């Protein structure tokens, strides 16, 4: 089983637990190494208080906020596994 399949399975398992993530992939140029590298930005769905101008009240809005950034799929998989494990410990399993 390759890393991409493991990442997809972890994302699915986290979704079942109610934690939603997006992964954005960017190609960036590293002048020091004179090559392009891939960076991964993990966005987590969070509830944020925002002020509504029309009603003049604060309300909870769901938005994706950047949670983590890394440069390898292995680090990405480790982060998601850690998030899955944290959720399991909080549930008392």
Secondary structure as GFF3:
##gff-version 3
##sequence-region A 1 93
A	DSSP	alpha_helix	3	16	.	.	.	ID=ss1
A	DSSP	beta_strand	21	30	.	.	.	ID=ss2
A	DSSP	beta_strand	35	52	.	.	.	ID=ss3
A	DSSP	beta_strand	57	70	.	.	.	ID=ss4
A	DSSP	alpha_helix	73	91	.	.	.	ID=ss5
###
